[in-house]
Amino acid sequence: MASTRHFGVLTDTSGISSGLIVTDMNVQNLTDTAEARDTKGEVIDIASYSLRKNISINGLWCGSGISAGTIVTVGGKSVLVTENTKSESNQDFQKGSMTAVTADNAELWDMAAISGQSSQDL
């Protein structure tokens, strides 16, 4: 019988390979919920809607890294980078991490796309 276990990072991360060599990755699948309560305030219904993913990636920093506010491709899907971190040590290679998000069929807007626009334009 073939094993159902997998070793290593199997997700296509080539969309970030110029800035981060991936060593580990976490994908968190989330949903928003709405609750209905009765006259006593007890929850009687919970509905799920709006799926989204939070992605956290750690690895070796290369080049200029991955910038927060940019759109990159992970696993064949565009995601918006919301955070990046770079760490340096005199006993190790530079390391980095990034956090990204995507939701449903949301159109992603990076910092370059909205720079120069006022909040009324958004």
N, CA, C and O atoms as CSV, one atom per row, in Angstrom:
chain,resi,resn,atom,element,x,y,z
A,1,MET,N,N,0.836,-1.174,0.000
A,1,MET,CA,C,0.000,0.000,0.000
A,1,MET,C,C,0.886,1.245,0.000
A,1,MET,O,O,1.857,1.319,0.754
A,2,ALA,N,N,0.560,2.196,-0.825
A,2,ALA,CA,C,1.328,3.447,-0.923
A,2,ALA,C,C,1.096,4.313,0.306
A,2,ALA,O,O,-0.018,4.385,0.826
A,3,SER,N,N,2.139,4.959,0.757
A,3,SER,CA,C,2.055,5.825,1.922
A,3,SER,C,C,1.292,7.105,1.584
A,3,SER,O,O,1.390,7.615,0.468
A,4,THR,N,N,0.546,7.612,2.536
A,4,THR,CA,C,-0.161,8.884,2.352
A,4,THR,C,C,0.606,10.028,2.991
A,4,THR,O,O,0.128,11.162,3.013
A,5,ARG,N,N,1.799,9.737,3.513
A,5,ARG,CA,C,2.635,10.775,4.104
A,5,ARG,C,C,3.492,11.413,3.032
A,5,ARG,O,O,3.872,10.766,2.056
A,6,HIS,N,N,3.792,12.684,3.221
A,6,HIS,CA,C,4.619,13.424,2.267
A,6,HIS,C,C,5.766,14.079,3.016
A,6,HIS,O,O,5.615,14.491,4.166
A,7,PHE,N,N,6.905,14.173,2.360
A,7,PHE,CA,C,8.093,14.763,2.976
A,7,PHE,C,C,8.444,16.056,2.260
A,7,PHE,O,O,8.456,16.102,1.030
A,8,GLY,N,N,8.728,17.097,3.015
A,8,GLY,CA,C,9.186,18.348,2.429
A,8,GLY,C,C,8.057,19.291,2.051
A,8,GLY,O,O,6.881,18.992,2.256
A,9,VAL,N,N,8.436,20.436,1.493
A,9,VAL,CA,C,7.479,21.436,1.017
A,9,VAL,C,C,7.106,21.060,-0.414
A,9,VAL,O,O,7.936,21.153,-1.319
A,10,LEU,N,N,5.878,20.642,-0.617
A,10,LEU,CA,C,5.426,20.206,-1.934
A,10,LEU,C,C,4.722,21.311,-2.715
A,10,LEU,O,O,4.600,21.221,-3.937
A,11,THR,N,N,4.260,22.345,-2.030
A,11,THR,CA,C,3.571,23.459,-2.675
A,11,THR,C,C,4.541,24.219,-3.569
A,11,THR,O,O,5.693,24.436,-3.194
A,12,ASP,N,N,4.084,24.620,-4.743
A,12,ASP,CA,C,4.916,25.397,-5.670
A,12,ASP,C,C,5.174,26.774,-5.077
A,12,ASP,O,O,4.256,27.584,-4.950
A,13,THR,N,N,6.421,27.036,-4.716
A,13,THR,CA,C,6.811,28.328,-4.148
A,13,THR,C,C,7.761,29.073,-5.078
A,13,THR,O,O,8.474,29.977,-4.643
A,14,SER,N,N,7.774,28.701,-6.349
A,14,SER,CA,C,8.681,29.343,-7.301
A,14,SER,C,C,8.376,30.827,-7.471
A,14,SER,O,O,9.239,31.579,-7.924
A,15,GLY,N,N,7.168,31.265,-7.117
A,15,GLY,CA,C,6.795,32.675,-7.227
A,15,GLY,C,C,7.498,33.579,-6.231
A,15,GLY,O,O,7.445,34.802,-6.358
A,16,ILE,N,N,8.163,32.986,-5.235
A,16,ILE,CA,C,8.903,33.787,-4.258
A,16,ILE,C,C,10.373,33.401,-4.193
A,16,ILE,O,O,11.106,33.915,-3.348
A,17,SER,N,N,10.816,32.508,-5.066
A,17,SER,CA,C,12.171,31.955,-4.971
A,17,SER,C,C,13.275,32.986,-5.164
A,17,SER,O,O,14.409,32.740,-4.755
A,18,SER,N,N,12.983,34.129,-5.772
A,18,SER,CA,C,14.020,35.147,-5.936
A,18,SER,C,C,14.265,35.916,-4.645
A,18,SER,O,O,15.251,36.647,-4.552
A,19,GLY,N,N,13.396,35.774,-3.646
A,19,GLY,CA,C,13.551,36.514,-2.401
A,19,GLY,C,C,13.635,35.653,-1.159
A,19,GLY,O,O,14.132,36.098,-0.124
A,20,LEU,N,N,13.152,34.420,-1.251
A,20,LEU,CA,C,13.121,33.554,-0.084
A,20,LEU,C,C,13.197,32.105,-0.541
A,20,LEU,O,O,12.392,31.663,-1.361
A,21,ILE,N,N,14.168,31.365,-0.010
A,21,ILE,CA,C,14.265,29.926,-0.274
A,21,ILE,C,C,13.500,29.237,0.847
A,21,ILE,O,O,13.929,29.261,2.001
A,22,VAL,N,N,12.390,28.636,0.519
A,22,VAL,CA,C,11.443,28.127,1.510
A,22,VAL,C,C,12.000,26.908,2.238
A,22,VAL,O,O,12.463,25.949,1.620
A,23,THR,N,N,11.943,26.969,3.579
A,23,THR,CA,C,12.311,25.814,4.394
A,23,THR,C,C,11.096,25.223,5.103
A,23,THR,O,O,11.059,24.022,5.367
A,24,ASP,N,N,10.107,26.054,5.413
A,24,ASP,CA,C,8.860,25.531,5.965
A,24,ASP,C,C,7.723,26.511,5.696
A,24,ASP,O,O,7.930,27.709,5.503
A,25,MET,N,N,6.524,25.958,5.690
A,25,MET,CA,C,5.353,26.738,5.271
A,25,MET,C,C,4.126,26.251,6.036
A,25,MET,O,O,3.958,25.052,6.257
A,26,ASN,N,N,3.276,27.187,6.436
A,26,ASN,CA,C,2.013,26.859,7.097
A,26,ASN,C,C,0.879,27.560,6.355
A,26,ASN,O,O,0.983,28.737,6.010
A,27,VAL,N,N,-0.199,26.825,6.115
A,27,VAL,CA,C,-1.388,27.393,5.484
A,27,VAL,C,C,-2.550,27.209,6.445
A,27,VAL,O,O,-2.874,26.089,6.842
A,28,GLN,N,N,-3.170,28.316,6.810
A,28,GLN,CA,C,-4.306,28.301,7.722
A,28,GLN,C,C,-5.556,28.640,6.918
A,28,GLN,O,O,-5.658,29.735,6.364
A,29,ASN,N,N,-6.509,27.708,6.849
A,29,ASN,CA,C,-7.777,27.926,6.167
A,29,ASN,C,C,-8.790,28.427,7.186
A,29,ASN,O,O,-9.004,27.809,8.229
A,30,LEU,N,N,-9.409,29.559,6.865
A,30,LEU,CA,C,-10.340,30.197,7.798
A,30,LEU,C,C,-11.665,30.490,7.123
A,30,LEU,O,O,-11.753,30.581,5.898
A,31,THR,N,N,-12.679,30.635,7.931
A,31,THR,CA,C,-13.971,31.084,7.449
A,31,THR,C,C,-14.535,32.095,8.443
A,31,THR,O,O,-14.281,32.002,9.644
A,32,ASP,N,N,-15.286,33.042,7.944
A,32,ASP,CA,C,-16.005,33.960,8.822
A,32,ASP,C,C,-17.325,33.296,9.181
A,32,ASP,O,O,-17.849,32.479,8.423
A,33,THR,N,N,-17.851,33.651,10.331
A,33,THR,CA,C,-19.119,33.067,10.749
A,33,THR,C,C,-20.075,34.155,11.220
A,33,THR,O,O,-19.663,35.218,11.685
A,34,ALA,N,N,-21.338,33.861,11.087
A,34,ALA,CA,C,-22.399,34.730,11.598
A,34,ALA,C,C,-23.232,33.893,12.561
A,34,ALA,O,O,-23.522,32.726,12.296
A,35,GLU,N,N,-23.609,34.497,13.673
A,35,GLU,CA,C,-24.387,33.783,14.683
A,35,GLU,C,C,-25.774,34.391,14.831
A,35,GLU,O,O,-25.953,35.604,14.726
A,36,ALA,N,N,-26.743,33.530,15.077
A,36,ALA,CA,C,-28.101,33.972,15.412
A,36,ALA,C,C,-28.359,33.560,16.857
A,36,ALA,O,O,-28.012,32.454,17.270
A,37,ARG,N,N,-28.970,34.462,17.617
A,37,ARG,CA,C,-29.240,34.196,19.038
A,37,ARG,C,C,-30.743,34.270,19.317
A,37,ARG,O,O,-31.490,34.995,18.660
A,38,ASP,N,N,-31.142,33.508,20.297
A,38,ASP,CA,C,-32.549,33.553,20.690
A,38,ASP,C,C,-32.761,34.663,21.715
A,38,ASP,O,O,-31.847,35.442,21.986
A,39,THR,N,N,-33.965,34.739,22.286
A,39,THR,CA,C,-34.295,35.824,23.214
A,39,THR,C,C,-33.509,35.758,24.519
A,39,THR,O,O,-33.443,36.747,25.249
A,40,LYS,N,N,-32.910,34.602,24.823
A,40,LYS,CA,C,-32.084,34.451,26.024
A,40,LYS,C,C,-30.615,34.778,25.737
A,40,LYS,O,O,-29.790,34.776,26.650
A,41,GLY,N,N,-30.289,35.059,24.471
A,41,GLY,CA,C,-28.901,35.354,24.097
A,41,GLY,C,C,-28.073,34.131,23.775
A,41,GLY,O,O,-26.864,34.238,23.567
A,42,GLU,N,N,-28.705,32.963,23.728
A,42,GLU,CA,C,-27.975,31.739,23.402
A,42,GLU,C,C,-27.863,31.598,21.888
A,42,GLU,O,O,-28.791,31.915,21.145
A,43,VAL,N,N,-26.715,31.119,21.457
A,43,VAL,CA,C,-26.492,30.897,20.024
A,43,VAL,C,C,-27.341,29.719,19.580
A,43,VAL,O,O,-27.266,28.632,20.154
A,44,ILE,N,N,-28.158,29.947,18.540
A,44,ILE,CA,C,-29.012,28.875,18.032
A,44,ILE,C,C,-28.639,28.465,16.607
A,44,ILE,O,O,-29.009,27.380,16.158
A,45,ASP,N,N,-27.913,29.322,15.900
A,45,ASP,CA,C,-27.453,28.996,14.546
A,45,ASP,C,C,-26.082,29.625,14.325
A,45,ASP,O,O,-25.798,30.717,14.816
A,46,ILE,N,N,-25.255,28.929,13.592
A,46,ILE,CA,C,-23.967,29.470,13.153
A,46,ILE,C,C,-23.844,29.183,11.663
A,46,ILE,O,O,-23.966,28.039,11.225
A,47,ALA,N,N,-23.604,30.228,10.899
A,47,ALA,CA,C,-23.443,30.078,9.450
A,47,ALA,C,C,-22.012,30.445,9.064
A,47,ALA,O,O,-21.429,31.388,9.598
A,48,SER,N,N,-21.472,29.691,8.141
A,48,SER,CA,C,-20.121,29.923,7.653
A,48,SER,C,C,-20.180,30.613,6.297
A,48,SER,O,O,-21.006,30.273,5.450
A,49,TYR,N,N,-19.285,31.594,6.100
A,49,TYR,CA,C,-19.222,32.295,4.817
A,49,TYR,C,C,-17.816,32.857,4.646
A,49,TYR,O,O,-17.058,32.911,5.614
A,50,SER,N,N,-17.467,33.259,3.483
A,50,SER,CA,C,-16.223,33.940,3.147
A,50,SER,C,C,-14.971,33.169,3.581
A,50,SER,O,O,-14.463,33.348,4.688
A,51,LEU,N,N,-14.494,32.315,2.686
A,51,LEU,CA,C,-13.279,31.548,2.945
A,51,LEU,C,C,-12.040,32.390,2.679
A,51,LEU,O,O,-12.016,33.194,1.747
A,52,ARG,N,N,-11.010,32.204,3.502
A,52,ARG,CA,C,-9.744,32.887,3.275
A,52,ARG,C,C,-8.603,32.010,3.758
A,52,ARG,O,O,-8.815,31.045,4.492
A,53,LYS,N,N,-7.393,32.353,3.342
A,53,LYS,CA,C,-6.194,31.634,3.738
A,53,LYS,C,C,-5.174,32.613,4.282
A,53,LYS,O,O,-4.972,33.693,3.727
A,54,ASN,N,N,-4.535,32.228,5.369
A,54,ASN,CA,C,-3.372,32.926,5.885
A,54,ASN,C,C,-2.187,31.999,5.653
A,54,ASN,O,O,-2.227,30.830,6.037
A,55,ILE,N,N,-1.151,32.505,5.036
A,55,ILE,CA,C,0.011,31.697,4.689
A,55,ILE,C,C,1.236,32.274,5.376
A,55,ILE,O,O,1.508,33.470,5.280
A,56,SER,N,N,1.977,31.416,6.072
A,56,SER,CA,C,3.227,31.809,6.722
A,56,SER,C,C,4.354,30.979,6.139
A,56,SER,O,O,4.260,29.753,6.078
A,57,ILE,N,N,5.419,31.642,5.710
A,57,ILE,CA,C,6.547,30.958,5.089
A,57,ILE,C,C,7.837,31.425,5.753
A,57,ILE,O,O,8.034,32.620,5.972
A,58,ASN,N,N,8.710,30.479,6.069
A,58,ASN,CA,C,10.036,30.760,6.609
A,58,ASN,C,C,11.076,30.208,5.653
A,58,ASN,O,O,10.826,29.233,4.944
A,59,GLY,N,N,12.245,30.838,5.638
A,59,GLY,CA,C,13.292,30.318,4.781
A,59,GLY,C,C,14.561,31.140,4.841
A,59,GLY,O,O,14.754,31.956,5.743
A,60,LEU,N,N,15.416,30.913,3.872
A,60,LEU,CA,C,16.665,31.649,3.745
A,60,LEU,C,C,16.435,32.872,2.885
A,60,LEU,O,O,15.870,32.781,1.796
A,61,TRP,N,N,16.876,34.020,3.378
A,61,TRP,CA,C,16.734,35.296,2.679
A,61,TRP,C,C,17.687,35.312,1.498
A,61,TRP,O,O,18.853,34.945,1.646
A,62,CYS,N,N,17.225,35.722,0.343
A,62,CYS,CA,C,18.112,35.887,-0.805
A,62,CYS,C,C,17.684,37.130,-1.591
A,62,CYS,O,O,16.525,37.543,-1.548
A,63,GLY,N,N,18.639,37.708,-2.301
A,63,GLY,CA,C,18.346,38.921,-3.046
A,63,GLY,C,C,17.843,40.015,-2.129
A,63,GLY,O,O,18.384,40.228,-1.044
A,64,SER,N,N,16.799,40.711,-2.571
A,64,SER,CA,C,16.231,41.781,-1.751
A,64,SER,C,C,15.045,41.286,-0.928
A,64,SER,O,O,14.351,42.084,-0.298
A,65,GLY,N,N,14.813,39.992,-0.930
A,65,GLY,CA,C,13.736,39.418,-0.126
A,65,GLY,C,C,12.369,39.646,-0.732
A,65,GLY,O,O,12.244,39.936,-1.922
A,66,ILE,N,N,11.361,39.514,0.083
A,66,ILE,CA,C,9.964,39.711,-0.306
A,66,ILE,C,C,9.445,40.914,0.469
A,66,ILE,O,O,9.561,40.947,1.694
A,67,SER,N,N,8.885,41.886,-0.202
A,67,SER,CA,C,8.415,43.111,0.454
A,67,SER,C,C,6.947,43.008,0.851
A,67,SER,O,O,6.124,42.475,0.108
A,68,ALA,N,N,6.633,43.530,2.041
A,68,ALA,CA,C,5.243,43.639,2.456
A,68,ALA,C,C,4.518,44.576,1.502
A,68,ALA,O,O,5.090,45.561,1.035
A,69,GLY,N,N,3.272,44.268,1.216
A,69,GLY,CA,C,2.486,45.105,0.313
A,69,GLY,C,C,2.591,44.699,-1.138
A,69,GLY,O,O,2.059,45.387,-2.009
A,70,THR,N,N,3.275,43.582,-1.425
A,70,THR,CA,C,3.392,43.092,-2.798
A,70,THR,C,C,2.533,41.850,-2.989
A,70,THR,O,O,2.126,41.208,-2.021
A,71,ILE,N,N,2.266,41.523,-4.232
A,71,ILE,CA,C,1.510,40.324,-4.573
A,71,ILE,C,C,2.485,39.309,-5.145
A,71,ILE,O,O,3.246,39.625,-6.059
A,72,VAL,N,N,2.469,38.089,-4.613
A,72,VAL,CA,C,3.324,37.006,-5.082
A,72,VAL,C,C,2.447,35.785,-5.356
A,72,VAL,O,O,1.266,35.768,-5.008
A,73,THR,N,N,3.028,34.781,-5.975
A,73,THR,CA,C,2.293,33.557,-6.275
A,73,THR,C,C,2.807,32.418,-5.411
A,73,THR,O,O,4.008,32.148,-5.371
A,74,VAL,N,N,1.891,31.755,-4.722
A,74,VAL,CA,C,2.211,30.586,-3.904
A,74,VAL,C,C,1.177,29.520,-4.224
A,74,VAL,O,O,-0.026,29.759,-4.121
A,75,GLY,N,N,1.646,28.359,-4.607
A,75,GLY,CA,C,0.716,27.280,-4.931
A,75,GLY,C,C,-0.186,27.594,-6.102
A,75,GLY,O,O,-1.315,27.108,-6.165
A,76,GLY,N,N,0.302,28.410,-7.042
A,76,GLY,CA,C,-0.480,28.762,-8.217
A,76,GLY,C,C,-1.539,29.812,-7.964
A,76,GLY,O,O,-2.331,30.103,-8.861
A,77,LYS,N,N,-1.584,30.400,-6.762
A,77,LYS,CA,C,-2.590,31.407,-6.413
A,77,LYS,C,C,-1.905,32.696,-5.986
A,77,LYS,O,O,-0.906,32.667,-5.267
A,78,SER,N,N,-2.438,33.812,-6.425
A,78,SER,CA,C,-1.907,35.111,-6.016
A,78,SER,C,C,-2.288,35.387,-4.574
A,78,SER,O,O,-3.428,35.174,-4.161
A,79,VAL,N,N,-1.301,35.872,-3.806
A,79,VAL,CA,C,-1.525,36.214,-2.404
A,79,VAL,C,C,-0.891,37.572,-2.125
A,79,VAL,O,O,0.080,37.956,-2.778
A,80,LEU,N,N,-1.438,38.293,-1.158
A,80,LEU,CA,C,-0.943,39.612,-0.783
A,80,LEU,C,C,-0.051,39.466,0.445
A,80,LEU,O,O,-0.493,38.983,1.487
A,81,VAL,N,N,1.213,39.888,0.317
A,81,VAL,CA,C,2.159,39.817,1.430
A,81,VAL,C,C,1.829,40.928,2.423
A,81,VAL,O,O,1.852,42.109,2.074
A,82,THR,N,N,1.524,40.544,3.658
A,82,THR,CA,C,1.139,41.512,4.680
A,82,THR,C,C,2.259,41.790,5.668
A,82,THR,O,O,2.204,42.773,6.407
A,83,GLU,N,N,3.280,40.931,5.689
A,83,GLU,CA,C,4.378,41.104,6.644
A,83,GLU,C,C,5.608,40.372,6.140
A,83,GLU,O,O,5.503,39.298,5.547
A,84,ASN,N,N,6.773,40.956,6.377
A,84,ASN,CA,C,8.018,40.240,6.128
A,84,ASN,C,C,9.007,40.565,7.230
A,84,ASN,O,O,8.986,41.653,7.805
A,85,THR,N,N,9.877,39.603,7.517
A,85,THR,CA,C,10.875,39.761,8.563
A,85,THR,C,C,12.198,39.218,8.056
A,85,THR,O,O,12.240,38.184,7.391
A,86,LYS,N,N,13.279,39.920,8.372
A,86,LYS,CA,C,14.622,39.475,8.014
A,86,LYS,C,C,15.442,39.395,9.291
A,86,LYS,O,O,15.454,40.342,10.078
A,87,SER,N,N,16.131,38.273,9.508
A,87,SER,CA,C,16.987,38.155,10.687
A,87,SER,C,C,18.409,37.839,10.250
A,87,SER,O,O,18.640,37.095,9.297
A,88,GLU,N,N,19.351,38.424,10.973
A,88,GLU,CA,C,20.768,38.249,10.676
A,88,GLU,C,C,21.498,37.778,11.920
A,88,GLU,O,O,21.129,38.128,13.041
A,89,SER,N,N,22.529,36.988,11.713
A,89,SER,CA,C,23.338,36.467,12.806
A,89,SER,C,C,24.761,36.291,12.303
A,89,SER,O,O,24.971,36.040,11.116
A,90,ASN,N,N,25.738,36.421,13.188
A,90,ASN,CA,C,27.114,36.194,12.751
A,90,ASN,C,C,27.478,34.713,12.767
A,90,ASN,O,O,28.631,34.355,12.525
A,91,GLN,N,N,26.494,33.842,13.054
A,91,GLN,CA,C,26.735,32.403,13.081
A,91,GLN,C,C,25.803,31.626,12.152
A,91,GLN,O,O,25.700,30.404,12.251
A,92,ASP,N,N,25.128,32.334,11.257
A,92,ASP,CA,C,24.156,31.638,10.408
A,92,ASP,C,C,23.891,32.468,9.156
A,92,ASP,O,O,24.265,33.638,9.086
A,93,PHE,N,N,23.252,31.861,8.182
A,93,PHE,CA,C,22.815,32.584,6.992
A,93,PHE,C,C,21.673,33.518,7.378
A,93,PHE,O,O,21.004,33.304,8.389
A,94,GLN,N,N,21.451,34.556,6.568
A,94,GLN,CA,C,20.303,35.433,6.798
A,94,GLN,C,C,19.029,34.618,6.596
A,94,GLN,O,O,18.914,33.837,5.651
A,95,LYS,N,N,18.091,34.814,7.489
A,95,LYS,CA,C,16.814,34.109,7.405
A,95,LYS,C,C,15.701,35.115,7.222
A,95,LYS,O,O,15.846,36.287,7.569
A,96,GLY,N,N,14.612,34.664,6.688
A,96,GLY,CA,C,13.481,35.539,6.477
A,96,GLY,C,C,12.172,34.801,6.646
A,96,GLY,O,O,12.122,33.571,6.647
A,97,SER,N,N,11.119,35.579,6.788
A,97,SER,CA,C,9.785,35.011,6.848
A,97,SER,C,C,8.812,35.998,6.223
A,97,SER,O,O,9.085,37.194,6.128
A,98,MET,N,N,7.687,35.477,5.805
A,98,MET,CA,C,6.638,36.320,5.245
A,98,MET,C,C,5.290,35.750,5.639
A,98,MET,O,O,5.140,34.550,5.867
A,99,THR,N,N,4.317,36.639,5.713
A,99,THR,CA,C,2.931,36.262,5.952
A,99,THR,C,C,2.114,36.856,4.821
A,99,THR,O,O,2.320,38.006,4.434
A,100,ALA,N,N,1.187,36.072,4.293
A,100,ALA,CA,C,0.360,36.533,3.172
A,100,ALA,C,C,-1.073,36.092,3.393
A,100,ALA,O,O,-1.350,35.211,4.207
A,101,VAL,N,N,-1.977,36.716,2.658
A,101,VAL,CA,C,-3.402,36.428,2.798
A,101,VAL,C,C,-4.072,36.444,1.425
A,101,VAL,O,O,-3.651,37.155,0.513
A,102,THR,N,N,-5.111,35.651,1.311
A,102,THR,CA,C,-5.997,35.709,0.151
A,102,THR,C,C,-7.386,35.302,0.634
A,102,THR,O,O,-7.517,34.613,1.646
A,103,ALA,N,N,-8.407,35.720,-0.076
A,103,ALA,CA,C,-9.773,35.411,0.353
A,103,ALA,C,C,-10.681,35.247,-0.854
A,103,ALA,O,O,-10.605,36.006,-1.820
A,104,ASP,N,N,-11.543,34.239,-0.779
A,104,ASP,CA,C,-12.548,33.975,-1.819
A,104,ASP,C,C,-12.010,34.314,-3.208
A,104,ASP,O,O,-10.983,33.790,-3.639
A,105,ASN,N,N,-12.712,35.184,-3.883
A,105,ASN,CA,C,-12.294,35.651,-5.206
A,105,ASN,C,C,-11.888,37.118,-5.139
A,105,ASN,O,O,-12.112,37.882,-6.078
A,106,ALA,N,N,-11.290,37.497,-4.021
A,106,ALA,CA,C,-10.926,38.894,-3.797
A,106,ALA,C,C,-9.912,39.381,-4.824
A,106,ALA,O,O,-8.969,38.671,-5.174
A,107,GLU,N,N,-10.122,40.594,-5.295
A,107,GLU,CA,C,-9.117,41.241,-6.137
A,107,GLU,C,C,-8.068,41.822,-5.204
A,107,GLU,O,O,-8.392,42.591,-4.300
A,108,LEU,N,N,-6.816,41.456,-5.420
A,108,LEU,CA,C,-5.736,41.914,-4.554
A,108,LEU,C,C,-5.141,43.206,-5.093
A,108,LEU,O,O,-4.959,43.356,-6.301
A,109,TRP,N,N,-4.839,44.132,-4.200
A,109,TRP,CA,C,-4.260,45.424,-4.564
A,109,TRP,C,C,-2.950,45.572,-3.812
A,109,TRP,O,O,-2.936,45.565,-2.581
A,110,ASP,N,N,-1.849,45.705,-4.539
A,110,ASP,CA,C,-0.569,45.903,-3.860
A,110,ASP,C,C,-0.330,47.382,-3.613
A,110,ASP,O,O,-1.085,48.228,-4.092
A,111,MET,N,N,0.721,47.693,-2.863
A,111,MET,CA,C,1.027,49.077,-2.501
A,111,MET,C,C,1.253,49.947,-3.740
A,111,MET,O,O,0.843,51.108,-3.758
A,112,ALA,N,N,1.895,49.406,-4.767
A,112,ALA,CA,C,2.169,50.181,-5.975
A,112,ALA,C,C,0.882,50.569,-6.692
A,112,ALA,O,O,0.806,51.642,-7.291
A,113,ALA,N,N,-0.126,49.709,-6.635
A,113,ALA,CA,C,-1.385,49.978,-7.334
A,113,ALA,C,C,-2.178,51.104,-6.685
A,113,ALA,O,O,-2.955,51.785,-7.355
A,114,ILE,N,N,-1.988,51.302,-5.393
A,114,ILE,CA,C,-2.790,52.327,-4.716
A,114,ILE,C,C,-1.983,53.548,-4.296
A,114,ILE,O,O,-2.550,54.489,-3.739
A,115,SER,N,N,-0.680,53.561,-4.545
A,115,SER,CA,C,0.119,54.712,-4.128
A,115,SER,C,C,-0.335,55.953,-4.903
A,115,SER,O,O,-0.607,55.898,-6.102
A,116,GLY,N,N,-0.404,57.042,-4.196
A,116,GLY,CA,C,-0.803,58.293,-4.805
A,116,GLY,C,C,-2.297,58.506,-4.814
A,116,GLY,O,O,-2.752,59.599,-5.151
A,117,GLN,N,N,-3.077,57.504,-4.456
A,117,GLN,CA,C,-4.521,57.673,-4.406
A,117,GLN,C,C,-4.928,58.089,-3.007
A,117,GLN,O,O,-4.348,57.636,-2.020
A,118,SER,N,N,-5.915,58.942,-2.927
A,118,SER,CA,C,-6.429,59.324,-1.608
A,118,SER,C,C,-7.392,58.255,-1.132
A,118,SER,O,O,-7.806,57.400,-1.916
A,119,SER,N,N,-7.754,58.289,0.135
A,119,SER,CA,C,-8.668,57.302,0.674
A,119,SER,C,C,-10.034,57.391,-0.003
A,119,SER,O,O,-10.777,56.409,-0.010
A,120,GLN,N,N,-10.381,58.546,-0.571
A,120,GLN,CA,C,-11.659,58.684,-1.268
A,120,GLN,C,C,-11.644,57.932,-2.594
A,120,GLN,O,O,-12.700,57.559,-3.105
A,121,ASP,N,N,-10.443,57.704,-3.163
A,121,ASP,CA,C,-10.344,57.010,-4.439
A,121,ASP,C,C,-10.463,55.500,-4.302
A,121,ASP,O,O,-10.696,54.805,-5.291
A,122,LEU,N,N,-10.308,54.988,-3.094
A,122,LEU,CA,C,-10.276,53.529,-2.883
A,122,LEU,C,C,-11.633,52.938,-2.753
A,122,LEU,O,O,-11.764,51.727,-2.573
